[in-house]
Amino acid sequence: MVGGVAYYDPASSSILRAEGVVEFGISLPGRGPLAKPDQVLTMAARADALGYASVFVTDHIVLPVSMARSIYPYSATRQLPGGAAQDYLEPLALLGALARETKRALLGTSVLVVPYRHPLVTAKILATLDRLSGGRILLGAGVGWLREEFEAVGAPPFEERGAVTDEYLTFMRQTWTTDPVTFNGRYVRVSAVHVLPKPVRPEGIPIWIGGHTDAAVRRAARLGDGWHPIILRPPGLLMPAGYAARVRQLKEWAKDAGRDPEKITLTIRVPMEVRTRRMKAPTGERPLFQGSADEVARDIRTYADLGVTHFVWDHTHQDLPSVLDNLERFAHEVMPRFNRGRGRVSHSVGAGRARSGRGVGGLVRGARGSAPAVNRSAPAVNRSASAVSRSASAVNRSASKVRRKKPR
């Protein structure tokens, strides 16, 4: 541990996965009543302290007043819940704050709309964030759905977003692993430039492909380190049988692309709630991953048996105390049933797991084009540890203050 930051070691995650590691993360709200800086940072710090393996942020740059020409893919109404006039925190800027607020959890996008930003700038920002966080950045990537937003930010044509995403991801990988960089594509052309520093991990930042469609699964099979769909939202429900069918397709398409399908991490993102006996369950059929600790654990095992190794939880409440309470209940009542005897966080995401940076100056040996990490003195390390302790205390005080507030 250097300067309070856990660094990555390119250990074999396939071995970890074969031994049955299951990891859990959370998705922070990007919009709505909980999307306030103090609240999202409190949620992230609490999740990190409780041993959650990842914290994810979502992406929109603008929300057009009219979305009449677009179809929201994760709602039966095909409309974005909450409307357009709401705050939406920019994800890459938010990751910078999270890099300081957390110490262990992976920090990812779920998902970044890849065509919205020039890939050279995006790759540079992500590599910098990876250095600042000690190698904890993960890129969840999607093609986008909001035509009017494409037009507002000056992105390439909406109809070409699939091809644009493929090329941008290929280019970003090259910027992370070669130097100097030359690329001559349809949408990106760069000639002999240094793009430094590189990410901590020599193989670059892991890429998880979001989406449930044929095109998304094919993209994950060809380009992704992981497949990261949202489930239980119509029309892409991906109930166990449907998810299993998609996994079979993913593996076949990966083989067709000359890739080892077992090296592609299987994940899901879904709302989760561990209910106490005092909490009244909604009428009707119980949603998967919402119920008693036993029921939620059983649902996890169902998908783990299909190969899922990383579960990312959406919140089911719109007030901070309820969200924090649910994180606590899951961490204490469900999480210990999995991965017994292991360290608090294993970070098996296809690029290795956290390790101490001691003896290598905070860098992974062999990483090319890396500026030296900040060499903190022992007193600085002690001050960092004290700051972490104060931060945890501040989080607890913040949560207590929120609990004392009466709901409006």
N, C-alpha and C positions, 0 to 999 in steps of 0.2 A: 504494500500500500504506500503510494507516494503522494504526499500532500493531501491525504484523505481521499484519493481517487483510486478505484480499482481498474487495473489495466487488463487487456485481453491477451490471452495466449491461444494461438491457433491449434488448440487440442481437438481431438476427433469428436465432433458432436454426434456422429453416427453411433459411436460406442455408447455415449450417454443415452441416446434415444433408444437404442436396443435394450438398455437396462430399464426402460420404462419411465423415464423422467417426464413428468407433466408439470408445466409451468402456468402461472396465472398472472395476468396483467389487467390494467384498467384503461379505459378510454376517457379522457377528460372532455367535458362539454365545451364545444367551441362557440356555442351561441345559447341564448336563453337566459333564464334568471341566475343560473349557476356560473355563467361565463364571465366572471369578474376576476381580475388578476389575483386578489387576495384569496378568493375561494378556490380557484384552480390550483394555486400554489400550495394551499393547505391540503387539498386532496392528494396532490402528488407527494408531498412530504410525508403524509400519514401512510400512504401506500408503500413508499420506500421503506419507512421505518418498520412496517408490519411484515416485510419480506416479499411483497409482490415483485415479480420479475421484470415487469415492463410498465411503462406509462406512455400512452399514445395521445396525439393531438390530431384534430381534423382540419380540413382545408376549404375555405372559400376566401376570395379576395374582395369581391363585391357581391351584393344580392340585388339584381335588377328589380325595379318596381314592377315590371311586367315579365312574367315567365311563361307567357301563353304559348310560346313555340317549343317549350321543353317539357319533358316528362320526368318527374322525380322517380327513380327506380326502386325506392324502398318504402313505398306507402301504397295502400289500396286505393287512395284517392288520386295518386300520381301527382300530388302537390307537396311542396316543402312545408312541413309543419311549422307554425309560428309566423309565417309570412316573411316579407323581405326586410321590413324596417326593424332590424335587431342588430345588436353588436355581434361581430364575429372576429375573434382574436386571430391574428396572423400566425400560422403554425411555426414557421422557421424562427421568427422572433421569440415566440413562446418557448421553443426548445432551448434557446440560449438561457432564458431564466431558469428553466428546469434543470439545466446542466449544473447550476450552482445550488439549486434547492434540494437536489437528490444526490445520493452518493453511490448507489448500487444498481438501481433499476435501469434497464434498457430504456432508451428514449426514442420513440418512433412516430411516424405519421400514419394515420389510418383514415384516409389515405391522402397523399399529396397528389393533386391534379397536375400531372407531369407537363402537359402542353402549355400551362399558364406562364411559365417562367423560362427564360433562356437557359438551356442546360449547362452552359459553362458557368454561369453565375450560381445556379442551383448546386452544381457539383462542388464549387468552391465553398459555398456557405456550409454545405453538409460536411465537407472535409474539415473545415474549421471547427464546427460544432463537435465533430468526432474527437478532435484533438482536445478541445476544452473539456469534454466530458470523460476523457480517458478511454475512448473507444467504445462508447455505449450507444451510438446512433444507429438506427435501423430505418430504412426507407420503405414504407408502404406506398405503393404506386398505383394510381388509377388513371383512366383516360378522361374522366369527366362526363357530365350529362347536361350541363346548363349552357345551352347555345348562346343565350344573351350575355352570359359572363365571358365566354370566349371572345365575343365581339368587343366587349367593354375593355378587356385587358390587352387587346391586339394580338391574341394568340393565332397560330395557324388555323386554317379553315376547320370548322367543327367536323365536317364530313371526313377529314383526314386524321382525326385525333388518334386512331389506332396506330397508323403507320408512324405518326409523329412520336407517339409514346415509345414505340419500339426503338426508333432511331435515337431518341434522346437518352433512353436508358443504356443503350449500347455505348453511346458516346461518353456518358458519365462514368461508366465502368472503366473506360479507357483512360479518362483523366485521373482516376484513382490508382491506376496500376502501371502506367507508363510515363516516361519523361525523356525528352520533350514530347508533346502531344501533337499529332497530325491526324486530321480526320476529314474525309471528303465524302459527305453524304448528300442526300437530297435536301434536307432541312438544316444541316449544320456543316459548316466548312471552317476548319481551323488549320493553320499551317505553322508548325514548329514553334509552339509556345510552351513555356514552363507553367505548370499549374501546381503550385506548392503552397502549403505543405500537403502531403498525402495523408489519408486517414491512418489511424493507428494500426489497423490490421492490413498486412501486405496485400491481401486479396480484395481489399476495398470494403465498402459498406454493404451489408446484406440487403437484398431487395426482395420484399414480399409483394406479390401481385394481388391487388384487390379485385373483387367482382365475382359474379356467379355465372356469367354467360359463357357460351362456347368460346368466344373470342378471348375472354379473360382467362379461362382455364388453359387454352392453348398458349397464351402468352406466359403463364406461370410455368408451363411445361418446357417452353423454349428458353425463357430468359430469367425466370425467378429462382431465388433461393428458397422461397416459400410461397404458399397459396393462402390468401388472407380474405376470405369472403365474410360478409355480414350474413347471418342466418336468421331464420324465423321472422323475416319481413317480406310480405308478399311483393312481387311474385316469386322472389328467390328464397323460398322457405328453407330448402336444404334440410329437411327432416332426416333422420338417420339413414333411411333407405336411399333418399335422393343424394345425400352427401357421399355415401358409399359408391353410388353409381358415378358421381363426378370424380372421385378418387381413382376409380378404375380407368376412366377416360384420361385423366391427368397422367397416369403412369404409362399408358399406351402412347400418348402423344410425346411424352418425355423420351421414351425409347426410340420413337420415330425420329426424334431430333438428335439422337446419339448421346443422350444424357442418362445418368443413373437416377431413376425416379426415387430411390430411397434417400437421396441427398436433398430432396425437396421437403422442407418443413411444412407440415399440415397444421393449419390454425383455424380458429373461428372467432368472430366477434359477435356477442349476443348479450341482451340484458340479463342480469343476474340479481336475485334477491334471496337471502336466507331469512325466512320468516320465523319469528318466535311464536310460541303457543298463544301469546296474547294478541298477535296480529291477525286481523280478519282477512282471510283469503278471498279474492274476488270470486264471484259466481262463475259457473261454467267450468270448462276443462282447464286443468292446471297447465300453464305455459311451462315448457321445458326450462330448466335452470332457475325456476322460481318456486319456492316451497320450503319445506323443512331442510335441515342440514343433511339428513339422510337422503331426501329426494334429490337435492342438488348434487350430492356426491354420486348418486346413482346415474344421473344424467351425464355427469362428467365421464364416468366409466364407460357409458354407452358410446360416446364419441371418441374417447381414448382407444377403445377397442377397434375403431375404424382408422386409427393412426394419428389422431390429433394429439399434438404435444404442447400446444400453446393456446390457452383460452384467454381472450381479452373481454373484460366485462364492461358493458354499458350500465349506467345507473338507471334506476327505475323511479327515483324520487327527484323532486325539484327544490329540495331544501338541504342545506349543507349538513345539519346534524343527522338527518336520516341517511344521507349518503355515507358519512363517516361511520355511523353505527353499523351499517351493512358491511362496509369493508372490515370492520373489527370482527363481526360475527363470522364472516367467511374465513378470515385469517385464523381465528381461534377454534372454530367448530368444524371446518371442512378441510382447509389447507393441510393440517397435520396428518390427515388420512392418506396423503400422497407423499411419495418421496421421503419416507421415514429414514432417518439415519444420514441424510445428506445435509450439506451446508445450507445456509439460509437462502441463497440464490445461486443457481448454477449457470445461468445465461447460455444455455445450449441452443443457439439460434442459427447454426450453420457457419458461424465464423469463430467459434471458440467460446470459452467461458472465462469468467473473471479470474484474475490471478494477481498476485503481488507484482508490482513493477520493480521491486527491490533488486539492485544489482545491474539494472539496465537503464538507469536514469529516467525511468518513466516511459521508455520507448520499447516497442517490440523490436527485437534484433532483426536486421535485414530490411526494415521498412525504408523505402526509398523516398528521397526528396522531402524528408521530414525536418522541419526546424526543431532545434532542441527544445524539449519541454522545460517549463519553468523549474529551476533548481531551487526548491525551497529549503531553508535551513531547518534544523530540528526545532528551534523555538517557533518557527512559522508553522510547522506541522502540529505542534502542541496548540498553537492558537487556532489552527483550523479545526482540530478536534473539539476545542472549547466552543468554537462558533457553531459546530454541528450540534453540540449539546444544547447551546442556547437556542438554536433554531428549533430543535425538537420541543423544548419547553415553550417556545413562542407558539408553535403549532397547537400544543395542548391548551394554552391559554386562549388562543383564538377560537378553538372549537368550543371551549367552555363558555366564552362570551356569546358565541352564536346560539348555544343551547339555552342561554338565559333569555334571549330575545323571544318575545311572543310572536307567533306567526301573524302576518297581516291578514 
